[in-house]
Amino acid sequence: MIFERVESEGLAHYSYIVGDGGEAAVIDPRRDCDVYLDLARKAGMRIASILETHRNEDYVVGSAELADRTGASVHHADSQLDYRYGEPVEDGQTWKVGRLELTALHTPGHTPGHMSYFLRDPDGEPWVVFTGDSLFAGDLGRVDLLGEESMHELAGLMYDSIHDRLLQLGDGVIVCPAHGEGSVCGSAIAERTWTTIGLERAQNPKLQLGSREEFIRAVAVTGERPPYFERMERWNLEGAPSLGRVPSPPALSPDAFAEAMGGAVVVDTRTELAFGSAHVPGAQSLWLEGLASFGGWYLPHDTPLLLVGRSNDVEEEVRRLLRMGYDDVAGYLGGGMLRWHMAGKASARIRTYTVHDICRFLDEGNELSILDVRSDEENDATTIPDALHIHLTELPERLGEVPRDGTLYVFCGSGLRSMVAASYLRRQGFNDLVVILGGLAGWKSTACPLEL
């Protein structure tokens, strides 16, 4: 028997492979699907079925790719949509996987046709439910992605799905959602690595709400929608272009890299300190761990990308970009910034000051123009007086509000998001920029005390 969870870093996406008796099923596969092939091969199994819980928005589903490589049948939820591949799932439909049995449960809410899959063990006993974007550890899936006009209706459907279907499965049933902590598909997903129906019944804040009406008010809220979601929704109906294998972009010499820059966006995935010290002029800073979270706000799909990586191996960067539909990676800087400098190429830098430096400047009577790119929740909890607050994801749309006169000090709480913002501002013609390193724990200004 095999039962494995596959975690895709950055997007906090969870997919699963279960198998027995020589056959396996995969639930919500990612696009770079070699991991499932490897797991099945090691277990001596054939992937026979691919099950989708819903039409995803935040990553490219790998069902069509995996089916091409295995001959497996694809079964998709949201049958009201115009899929170009696979077959629609019906409520109550079952699949035998060796001695295991999977049953489809219609759990609308996140989407109208959302399906969960209930797994019974070899003895026929309740074991696992794959909940997709309905029930997470500590949270529930969003109901706003189809538009504000339908989110109250979907929130009501979510209430019914949770209380009338999922919670009825039994407290001992393991809950396997499609996302973990850090996903944009849930604002408060807990850090619990594994959870159960019983744990969620007792500890999930949204399951403690007393009435259906109270639940709808709490759940029917709008969240951020990255621009790249539009491509994900289209590709996840059509089936994304086939990869065959994860492509390996060429290592480019400094001269070749410089020549290619004319029609491309340079993405630098190094840390904020490395980027600030020296980077290819015009590069966009997107540190590796933040690539999935913020790349969709700052990278176009219709322009080739060039990479400056943390090492001379950019496979992980390429994989994370592919999962978001960024297929056109034209190459990377072979040898990194060291080789760039050794070739005599000019580099740019962005000044960095520590939060202690900033507090000292303020206490010496200096007036500083501070741009705070933290989230609304962070700013509401602790506010820097007189700072201009624009969340990092809103910066491209609100660029006109950012002052261009004088030095602009960019703050986020660590320096990582600040460098993303500063590099974007530099690309838009802002030249006098300083990134503040460090967070609120080091803020000791008496002239500018924090507002709690």
N, C-alpha and C positions, 0 to 999 in steps of 0.2 A: 504494500500500500504506500501511496505517497500523498502528502498534504503539505504544501509549501506556500508561504506568502512571499511574494516578490515585491520589494520596496524600491520605488524610483525616487531617488533623492531630488531635492529641489521642489518638485511638484507635490511631494508627499503623497504620491499615488500608490495604492496597494492593489495588486492583482494576485490571483491564486491559481494553483494547479492542484487538482485532486485526481487520484487514480487508484485503480485496483484491477487485478486480473488481466493485466496487459493493456488496458485502455485508460485514457486520462481525459479530463475536461479542464479547460482554462476559463476563468471568469475575468472579464474586463482586461484583456491583455494590452500591454503597451506596444508601440510600433517597432522598437528594436527588440524583436521577439526571440532572438537566439537563446535567451536564458531559459525559456520554456522547452525548447528543443533539447537543450543540454540536460535539463532535469528529467525529461521523459526518457531520453536515451540512457541515462545512468540507471534509471529505474526499470529499464527494459519494457517501456510502454509506448504505445502509439496514441498521439493526441487525436481523439475522435470527434470531440464537440467543443465549441467555443460559445460561451454564453455572455451576453451583454446585459447589464442592469439598466442602462439608459443611454440616450444619445449624449455623450459627454461634451463639455464645453472647454475644459482647461487643458486637454492633451489630445494627441492623435491616437485614437483607438487602433490597436494593431490586429483586429480581427481579420480583415481582408488579407493582410500580409501573412499572417500565420496560417490562414486557410490555403493560400497559394503554395505554401511550403510543406503542408502536411496533408492536404486533401480533406481536412476536418470540415464538418458542417457548422455553419454560423447561425446562431439564433439571437435575434435582436429584440429589445423592448421598444416602446414608443412606436408601435406599429401604425399609428395614425400618420407618421411621417413618410416621406417618399424615399425609402432606402433603395439603393442600387445594388445591394449585395445581401446575401443571407435570407433567412426566413423569419417571419414574425413569431414571437412567443405568445402562447395562450396561457391564461391563468389556470393553474392546476396541471400543466404539462409536465411530464416526468422524463427523466433520462436515467437509464441504468448504466453505471460505471463499475463493472465487475460486481462485487457484492454491495456496492454503495448505490444510493438512489438520491437524485436531485429532483426537487419539485419547485416549479415556478409559482411565486406568490405575487399577485398584483398589488403593489404598494405605491400608489400615486401620491404625488406631493411635490417632490423635486421636479418631476416632469409628469404629465398626465398618464403616460404609459409605463412608468417606472416599474421594474420587476426586481424582487429579491429571490434568492434561491436557497431553499431549505434542504440541508443534507442530513440523511440518516446514515448511521454507522452500519457495519456488516451484520449486526443483530437486528437492524430495523429500528433502533432507538434514536430519538432526536439528538443531534450532535452540534451542527453548525448552521448559521444562517448568514448568507452573503448579502449584505444590506445595501450595497452600492452607495448612493448619496441620499439615503433616507435616514438611517440611524447611525450616528458616529459615536465614538467614545466621548461622552460629555456634551454632545451637541447634536443638531439635526441638520439635514441638507437645506440649502437655500431654496426659496420658493419665488424669488424675484427675477430669475434669469429670462423668463418668457415675457417680462414686462409687468409694470405696476398694475395694469388693468386686470391681470389674472392672479396676482399673488395672494389675495385674500381667499379666493376660491381654492387655490392650490394648498394654502395653509390649512384650510378645513379638511381637505383630502389627506394631508399629511397627518393630521390628528387622528383621523379614522384609521389610516394605515398603521400607525404606531400602536394605538390602543386596541383596535379590533383584530389586528393580524399579528404583528410582531411580538407584542407583549404576551400574547396567548400561547406562544410556542413553549414557554417554560423557562424559569429562572436559570437553569443550568445550561441552556443553549449558548454556545460561543457566538459572539457577534463579530463578523468579519466585514468591515466597511471598505469602501473604495478609496478612502483617504485617511491619513493620520494628521497629527498636529502640524500646523504650518500651511495647510492647504487653503486656497482662496474659496473653496467650496463650503467652508464652515468657519465662522469667525471665532469660535471658542472650543475647538476640538481639544480634548484633554490629552495629556502625555501618556495615558495608560497604553502600554504596548498591546495588551490584549484585554478584552472585556467580555461581559456576558449580558444576557437579558436581565438577570437579577441585579448586576452592578448598575446597569443603566436605569433600571426602575428605581433604585435607591439613590443614585448619585447624579444622574443627568438633570441639570437645573430645569430644562424645558419639559421634563416629565413630571416635575413637581407642581406645575401650573394647574390650578383647580378645575377650571371649566374650559369647554371648547372655545368659548368666546375669548377668554383670557389667553388661551394658547394662540389663537389666531392673531390677536393684537401683538403678542410677543414675537411671533415667528415671521409675520408679514412685514418685513423691513427690507429696504433696498441696500445693496452693497455695491462695491466697486466691480466694474466690468471691463477688464483689459481689452484693448482693441483686437488682439489676436484671437479672441473667442470666436469672432465671425468666421475666420478661416477654419477653426476647429469644428464648428457646427456644420459647415458645408462639407468638409472632408469626411466627417464621421457619418454622413449620409451617403456620399458617393463612394467611399473607400479611398484612402490616401494613395498617392502614387507609390508604386512598389519600390522597396529598397533593395531587395535581394540580400544584401548584407549592409552593415553600417559602413558608409563611405569613409575613406581616408583622404582628407584634403592634402594637397602637396605642401611640403616645406619649401618656402620661398626664400631666396636670397634677399638681402636688404634692397638691392636694386630692383629686383622683380616685384618685391612687396610694394616699394614706393611707386612703381609704375602702375600697379593694380589699384592703388588707392584712389585714383581719379574717379572710378565709377563704383566705389564700394564704401561700406561703413566699417571702420576698424573697431573691434571689440576687444578690450583688454580685461582679462579675467584675474589679474593679479590682485594682491591686497591693496588697500587704500594707501599704505605707506610706500609701497613699491611704485604704484602709479603716480602718487604725488611727487616722488623724487625725480622720476624721468619717465616719459611715455612718448609714443609716436604722436606727433602733432595731429590734432583733430580726432584722437581716439575717444571712444566712449568707455568709461569705466563701468564694469559690471562684474564684481567679484564672483567667483565660481558658485558659491553657495547662494548668492542672490540672483543668479542668472535666470532661473525659472520664475522667481517672484517679480522681478522688475524688467526683464528683457522684453516682455510683451507690451510694455508701455513705451519703450525707447527704440526698438529695432523694427525697421520696415521689412515686410515680406517680399517686396518687389525689388530689392537691391542686394547684390552679393555682399557677403560678410567676409572680413579678414580677421583672423584671430592672433592675438598676442597672449600666449598662455603662461601659466605658472611654471611649466616645464616644457620640454621638447616633445611632449606627448599630449595631444589635445583631444584624445578619444572621448574623454568624459564630457568636455565642452560640446563636442559634436553630437553626442547622444542626447544631451539635455536640450539642445537646439532642435534636433529632429523631432523630439517628442512634442514640440510646440509648433511644428510646421515650418521651421527654418531650414530648408533643404540646400540652399545655395551658399555653402561655405567654400569660397574660392581658394582658400589656402591659409597658411599660418606662417608667422615669422620664424623661420628656422634659426635656432641659436638664440632667440629672444633678444632682449634689449642689449645684452652684451655684444652680440654680433652686429646689431644696428649701430652701436657706438663705434665699434672697431672699424666699421665701413665708412666712418666719417659722417654719418647722418646726424642731422640736428634733432634734438628732442625738446619737448616742452615739460614744464613742471607746474604744479599748483602748490602754493605755500600751505603749510600746516602749522597750527599753533595748538598747544594743549588747552584744555578747559581752564587750567590754573592761570595760564597766560592771559586768557580773555578776562577772567575775573579780576586780575591785577590791573589790566588796562581800564576796566570799568571803574575800579576803586580809585584810580589815579585821575578820574574826572573826564576820561575820553568817552565820546559818544560813538557807539558802534552800530552799524546797520547789520542786524542779524536776521538771516533767513532760517527758519526752523522747519525742516522737512519731515518731522515725525508725524505719526498718524494723529487723527483727531482724538482718539482715545488717550494716547500718550499726552497730548497737549492739554486735554481736559483735566487729566490727573495732576499735572505739574506744568505750569506755564512760565515761560521766560517773558517778563514784562517788556513791552514795546517791540518785541520781535515780530517780524512778518511770518505768519504761519501758513505754509502751503505744503500739503502732504506731497511726498515725492511722486506719487502716481498722478497728481493733479498739475504738476509743474509745467508740462508741455502746453496744457490748455490755458494756464494762467500766467504765461510768461510775461505778458504785458504789465502785470502788477509788480514785477521785480525791478527795483531801482537800479539804474545803470550808472549813476554818479557815485564816485567814491568807492571805497573798499567794501565788499560784501563778504560777511562772515557766515559760513554755512554750517548749521548744527543739526545733528540727528540723534545724538546719544552715544555714538561710538566713533563715527568717522566713516563708516562703510557707506551708508546711504548718502552722507554728505558728499562723498567723492563722486558718487553716481550723479548727483545733482550738479556739482561743480563742473564736472567734465561736460555735461550737457550744456550748461550755461556758457562754458568756454566755446563750444561748437556754435553757439548762437551769438557770439561776438562779445561776451562779457570777458574782460581781461583782468580786472583787479579782484581776485578771489582768494579767500582763505578758508580752508577746511578746519573746523574745530575738532580736535581729537579728544576723546573721552566723553563721559556722560554726566548725568545730573548728580551722580554720587560725588563728583569732584567739584561741583559748583559751590564756591565759597564767597561769592561777591556780597559785600555788605551794601554797596551802592545799588545793586540790582538783585534784590532777594527774590527767590522763586516764589510764585504764587501757587499755593496748594489748594 
